[in-house]
Each structure stands twice: as structure tokens, then as C-alpha cells.
Amino acid sequence: MKQLLPLFCLFAYLPASAQLFVDSVEYSAETLVMDFFNGSCVDVLHVDYVGQPAQKTFFEGSQSGLGVNAGIILTTGDASVAVGPNNQAGASGGYGLGFPVFNEPFNLFLQSAVNGASFDQSVLHITLVPHIDSIGFKYVFASEEYCEYVNTQFNDVFGFLISGPGINGVQNIALVPGANIPVAINNVNHLQYTGFYRHNIASDSNQTTCGIPLSTDPMHQWVQYDGMTTVLTASASVIPDSTYEVWIGISDIGDGVWDSGIFLSIESLCGDSLLSPTVAFSTTTTGNTVTFANTTKYATAWHWDFGDGASSDERFPKHTYDNLNQQYQVRLIATNYCCADTLYSTVGATTPAPAPAPLPCRVFPTRFTNQITIEPPAGVSAGQIVLTDLTGRVALRQNLAGRTVLHTGQLSSGAYMLEVSADTGQRWVYRMVK
């Protein structure tokens, strides 16, 4: 029987130099899917999620060797376990949560695809309308079950299910290339379909290698999983402008330890290989100390200039000024593997006294194509929405009336600032990219 390793070994501090970044922020499933996959190819209508909050987040792996730049990671344990170096035989941050058999598409798929009890599922359920005649999602499946537990009951599996017009029932399209079998530990590994398998155990890991050569790929420095697939694609023919449901999920099979993960690429559907960060932050002042709440998305490094000669590379800094009776201009530069974004704000003199944090106004997607949805908090039913380009020119202006949709298909590509002003006096500002 496999043993669960001590958690203090699994969630050790990750140095900033690591080349696989797995965000500690627990993004909502809707935010991740809308930001990455809602666009010119498809309209995402609805998103549900089954799993624990820490089993899904943003990753950046452009220098990790995985073969995908960035996107969504879904795991059977805490997603932070994915970060290397690969120094453990069975890294695990799972919850051991069993899923009883019931009549739901992903669970029915598991019953037909693998033989064993399901644990720690992480499943996105998306309703979408494609505007093209085929859809494709790029992904990498990785696991700690490799290679010791190949051809055992510990047969962790990935499924990408689709149903809708032209599809016979619910079909799994995450298949081993050239074979009508799902992507699972026992189906693609060092013994069969080896051309789609990558070993990730190196000489300095002191791990079982199943009689195969040690890896010379430097990926083992950045990725914890003992093995993974090459970059694969789940694809299906669809009828444009029809509604489809998809389930994208992963599950431990046989027990709830030794994690597996899926790296879903932003290059899926019509996604670009480049992902711009979206900078946002707010401040709270107590005396001469300013606390910075950094709500930037999809960055992996942050540089603050506090305007008084001091700076910081912390994600969530505090800074004490000599005298806040004068103003200081604060600058935050957020970067990732490809891009940077900058935001300025003023503190001091006119900085308001500390107040309860305002209720959030939900805006999605921040990387938009044809529309932007604004959902104000309860109690806000009217106001003004203004979208400007970076020269200050007004691109769109519309009244806020509860949940409001901006139609943006006619706008040029580029960066914009969205300001939502409620009649209650509340105000929200967002950096947007088309």
C-alpha cells in the first residue's frame, strides 16, 4: 500500500528562480475559463467546477520544458505539488476524497474507462457555443504514479468529454494518438505508446526508474511529476453556432495519494501563445504605513516603486512613508514569460482614511474579444461604464443597469481601461486587453 508522505516536504518554499510557476491564488473556475478560452472562436455561456479550490489555478511553464507556455492546471491534490525539483518518489497533496458512483457524465466515463474507485476529482464543466467547425485543446498529462505504478490499480486518468449536435451521446476526445483509449497511467507510459511518454526521473533523485534510462532533460529541475505525456490535443468536429457541453477532468484512481495533473494550454481553441498580465491593486493606509492589495492576474514577478526612493519585489508589500501629508506616485510593473503591464496610483495627502473593503464588481473576461460582462455587487443597480484606450479616448460609454454586457466586437486590438462608477459612489477600475 502506498504511503502519504509528510506534507511539510510537499509544500516547501519555492525560490523565485523556479521555471514552473503555479499560482498560490485560488482563482474561480469562471475567471480562468472566461479569461483564457472565451473569445473569437467560442462564447462561453456557463462554467461549473467539481473539486477543491486549490486543485485549479494559473500556471506559467514557458521555461519548464513541459512544452506549453501557460494556462490552467487541474490536479488531484494541491496544485503547488506540481512545482519541482523532482525530489520525491510520491509527492502528494491530495485530500483522499472519494467519489461514489452516480449518474453524471464524468463519473460514467470513469466507470467505463478505468477499473477502480475515484478520488480527488478536479473537473471543469463548461457550456459553450463554437463559431468554428472544430475545437481543439492542447494539454499535457503528468503524474507521480509514473513509472512504478504502471499496470496496477492506481490508474489515474484524464477525460475531455463533449456532447451536443452531431456528437453521439457523450464522447471522450482525450485519446492516446492513434488509439481509441483514454489518456491514463496504464495506457500511455514507458511500456506502451512510448512515443507520447516523457520520463522525468534524473540521477540526483534516488528514485526507482523501472529499468529505463534516467532522464537527461533539465525539466526535472522544474517539474515534480515523475513522468508526463508529450503535448497532446483533444479535438472534435462541431456545428458552428450550436451549443455544446464539455467536461475537462482528472481523477486519482485506486487511492487518494500520489498526485496527477493536467496542464491546459492557453493556445487551445483560438488562444494566443502570449498572455499579458493584467495589473490591478488597491491600498489601505494606517498612520504612515500603506498596505498594497495586489490583485494582478497572470504575472509571475512584481516590481514596486513606492515613489520615495524605496522599492520592493514582494507580491503583497507594506511600506512606511516618512510623511503622508504629501503625495507619492506608486508604480507597479507586473511581468511574466512574455509580457509586462504597468499601473500608477497616488498615495498620501488626499489618500482617504481606511474604510471597509468595497464589495467586488465582477468583470470578465479581462482578455476580451466580442463582449465584456459587468456584474456589480448587491445594492448597486445603476451607474456609468466608460471604456477608454491608453490615450484617454473614450471607446465605449454605457449606463450600468445591474448585470450589463458591453459589445466590443468593433473595437481594435490593444489595451484599455474600464471604469465602473456606481450611483452609490463606489468606483472600480480594471486594465483590459483585446
Beta strands, then each sheet from edge to edge (+ up, - down):
strand 1: 21-22
strand 2: 42-50
strand 3: 56-60
strand 4: 70-75
strand 5: 98-99
strand 6: 118-130
strand 7: 134-143
strand 8: 157-163
strand 9: 171-172
strand 10: 183-184
strand 11: 197-199
strand 12: 227-229
strand 13: 232-237
strand 14: 244-253
strand 15: 260-265
strand 16: 281-286
strand 17: 289-294
strand 18: 301-305
strand 19: 311-312
strand 20: 318-320
strand 21: 328-335
strand 22: 340-347
strand 23: 362-364
strand 24: 371-375
strand 25: 383-389
strand 26: 394-400
strand 27: 404-407
strand 28: 415-422
strand 29: 427-433
sheet 1: 1+ 3- 4+ 15- 7+ 12- 11+
sheet 2: 1+ 3- 4+ 15- 7+ 13-
sheet 3: 2+ 6- 5+
sheet 4: 2+ 6- 14+ 8- 9+
sheet 5: 2+ 6- 14+ 8- 10+
sheet 6: 16+ 17- 20+
sheet 7: 19+ 18- 21+ 22-
sheet 8: 23+ 24- 27+
sheet 9: 26+ 25- 28+ 29-
end
